[in-house]
């Protein structure tokens, strides 16, 4: 039997499902995933894992996994080569809030973001994106260094 502990967020009342933290630790430590997309389940008042991307998946696969008109949180493990020719990676946190999303949804995601982000220890870069151009590969490249 697996016991799941949920901690409610005082500001927004959102809890963070254990699977969110466990998957993030796997991405960070073992590189089991390329990305993780998180969704707020309003009825259960908790953040859950919606989708994970295999290590072989690309930035393009990640961008395609985000819905056009709904908010999400996501983390992406971005690999790059420095000017000194060193292989590195950065873990990006993306707050996806498209212009076409419902206002209520944008407010819930905005008010829960900082608390949720604190649960994921090891995020190196944060991006706010309201359309795909704000998180395209060039943005990742410029923010990684």
N, C-alpha and C positions, 0 to 999 in steps of 0.2 A: 504494500500500500504506500502510495506517495502522498505526503502531506504538502499542501501548497499554502504558503503564507502570503497574505496580501497586506500591503501597507497602504492605507489610504492617504491621499495627499490632502493636507488641510486646506489648501487654496482652492483646488478644483474638485476634491472628493474622489480623485482617480487613484485606483490601486495599480500596482505593477505586478503582473503575473510572473511567477518564478521563471517560466520558460524564457521570458525576455532576457533576464540576467544570465541564465545558463547558456543560451545561444550566443549572447554577446561575448561571454567568457571564452566560448569555443572559437568564435571568429578571431578574438584577440590573441589567444594563447596557441591554438592549434591550427588556425587558418582553415577551419572546416567549411566556412562559408565565404563567399565574395561579398554578399550583402544580406541584410535583414530588413524587412519592411514590417513596421509596427502599426497597429490600428487600435483606436480607442473604441471599445465596446460600451456604448453609452448605457445600455440596459444593465449590464453588470458593473458599470462604473470601474472599468479596469483597462489597462493597456495590455494587448496580447500580440503574439507573433502572427502576422498574416501570411508571410511568405519568406523563404530563404533562398538564396542563390548559391548554386554550386561554385566551388573555387574556379572552375574553368569559364564561368560566365563573365561577360564583358560589361563595361559601363553602359553600352547600348541596351543590353538585356535588363540591367538595373533600371534605367530610365523608362523602359517599356513596362516595367512592373508596377509603376506608380499610376493610380487612376487619374483620369483627366479632370474630374470635377469633385474629388473628395480629398480631404487632408490626410496626411500620413506623417509618421516619423520614420526615418530610415538611417541605417549605418552602412557605410561602404568602405571596404578595405581597398585603398587605392595604391597600386604599385607604380613606382617610377624610378628613373635613373637620374642621379644628380649630375651636375656639370663635371664633377670629379670622377664620374663613371661608377658611382656606387649604387647598388640596388637598395632601394628603401621602400617603405610603405607608410601610409598615414591612414588613420581611421577617421573618416568624415561622419559627422552627424548632420543629417539633412532634415530640416523642418519644411515639409512640402505642404503648401497652402495655396492651391491654385485660385485665381480670381473667380472662377466659376463655382467654387465650393459655397455651401450654405454659410451664412454669417454665423449662425449658432455653432457650427462645426469649427470654424476658424477661431472663434472665441474659446471654445473648450480646448482645442489643441494649443493655442497660445498660452492659456493660463496653466496648463499642465506641463509645458515643455521643460522648464528649468528643473522641476522636481524629477521628471522622468530622466532627464539627462544626467542628473547626479547619481542615479541608480546604475548608470553604465560607466564604470570607472575605466578611463583609458581613451576617451575621445580626444582627438588632437586638433581637429578643425571643425568649425560649425558653419553651415550654410543655411540661409533662409532662401527658399525658392517659391516663386508664385507662377513661374512658367518654365518650361524645359531649358530655355537658353540660360537661365540663371544657375544651372547646375550641369552645363555641358562639360565635355572633357577639358576644354581650354580653361574653364573656371577652376576645375580640380588641379590642373597643372600649375596655374598661377598661385593658388592658395597652398599647395603642398610644401613649397620651399620656405 
